[in-house]
Amino acid sequence: MECHVSAKAGNFALDVNIQVPAHDGWLGIAGPSGAGKSTFLQALAGFNPSASVAGNWGDLSFSQARNVVLVSAQTPLFPALSVAQNISLVATHNQCEQEQQSVVSLCECETLLTKNTASLSGGELQRVKLARALLASPKLLLLDESFSAMDKALRQRILYRLKAYLGEQVRVILVSHDVDDILQTCENLAQINGGQCLAVGRPEALINAEADTDTLPLSCVIYAAVQAVDPAAGLMALSLGKQLIQVKLQPGVSPGTKAKVRLSAKEITLATADAEVVKTNRLACQIIQVETVNHRQYRVALSCGEQKLVALVSQEVFTRSDLKVGGPVYACFDE
Ligand SMILES: Nc1ncnc2c1ncn2[C@@H]1O[C@H](COP(=O)(O)OP(=O)(O)OP(=O)(O)O)[C@@H](O)[C@H]1O
C-alpha cells in the first residue's frame, strides 16, 4: 500500500507518505492531539477540497475510491428519526437489508433501536454511527476515534467482531489515542506528528522500539503463547519460556494461539529476589540498559528470554534496591 496525502487546514500543512505491504489489512494511526490525524482522514474521505491524494491499496485507488466511509465525531445522524429508522434508512438505500440484523448485533445496538438519537450516550452514539457506516457498503472505512467513548471491554468485543466481519474485502484506517485498539486490530501502525508520518511498521515493533513518548506511551508488547483461559474470571495465562503470567482475557483467544499484551512501563514495579511486592505477576528478568529520563526517573530495559520489557523507576528506588545493569531483577505487575 502506498498513500500520499497533502492538505491544508487553516495554517496547518499536512504532507503524509505511508508505505506498507499491500496484502496487510488494517492500518492504525497514532499521534498526539493536533498531529493531523483527522486532517489526513478527511482528505482521504474527499472532504478537503485543498487536498491532494494519491496511491493505492491493492486494487483500491485512493484518488478514485468510491464507497469511502468516514466515521467521526462530526458524522451526523437524523435527529428526528429513531435509532432503528436511522439504521434501516441506510440499509434500504444501500440494499443491505439482509445484513441489518447482524450489523445491529455486531455493534450491540439491539437495546437502542427504539430510542431517539438525542437520548443516546457518547458510546451508544458511536455504536449507531458504526452500524450505519457498515451498512453503507464501505470499501475503505476510516474510523476517527470511533470507539473513544466505549469502555475497554465493549470496544475490544466490537473491534474483534468488526475485524472478522469485514474480512479482507474492506480496507480500514483506524485513528485512535488508545494504542491497545491498534495493537489488537492493525497489521501496521503509522505515527503522525506535525502533519508528517514519522515512522511506520508493525505496532509491536514500534511500541517495543525506543519510544517517542509524544506519540506512543512508553511500553512494551508481550507476544506469547496462550496456555489457558478462564472466561469466568476474565483471565488468561501466557507462557514466556518456563514462566507463566496471568493477564486479562481478550476476545477470540484460546489455548494454543498467541496473544499480544501491552504492558505500560508505569505498570511495572522492579523488585530484587528477596523483596516483597504484592502483584499478580513476577517475571524473572535481567537488566540490560538504564537511561535517565529526567532528574527523577530511570528508564530500565529488561530482558526475559527473547522478550524485552521496559520499566520506569524512580532514581531513589533504583539506588535503594541496588539494581545494576546485567543484574537479576523481578518485573512485577498486575493482570
Ligand atoms: N478547519 C480548520 N481550520 C483551521 N485549522 C484547522 C482546521 N482543521 C484542523 N485544523 C488544525 O490542523 C491541525 C491538525 O488538526 P487535526 O484535527 O488533524 O489533529 P488530530 O491529530 O486529529 O488531533 P486530535 O487527536 O486532537 O483529534 C490542528 O492544529 C488544527 O487546529
The ligand as an ORCA input file, in Angstrom:
! r2SCAN-3c Opt
* xyz 0 1
  N     -10.918     23.652      9.638
  C      -9.761     24.019     10.198
  N      -9.368     25.310     10.200
  C      -8.214     25.682     10.761
  N      -7.338     24.814     11.334
  C      -7.677     23.532     11.354
  C      -8.896     23.047     10.780
  N      -8.937     21.714     10.942
  C      -7.810     21.364     11.607
  N      -7.053     22.450     11.831
  C      -5.752     22.460     12.512
  O      -4.966     21.417     11.977
  C      -4.186     20.800     12.986
  C      -4.411     19.303     12.947
  O      -5.737     19.030     13.347
  P      -6.317     17.552     13.363
  O      -7.750     17.661     13.735
  O      -5.996     16.892     12.076
  O      -5.449     16.894     14.518
  P      -5.625     15.468     15.200
  O      -4.298     14.782     15.116
  O      -6.788     14.741     14.611
  O      -5.919     15.894     16.691
  P      -6.858     15.237     17.833
  O      -6.160     13.993     18.279
  O      -6.871     16.293     18.875
  O      -8.196     14.981     17.214
  C      -4.574     21.439     14.298
  O      -3.607     22.394     14.657
  C      -5.894     22.124     13.978
  O      -6.063     23.298     14.744
*
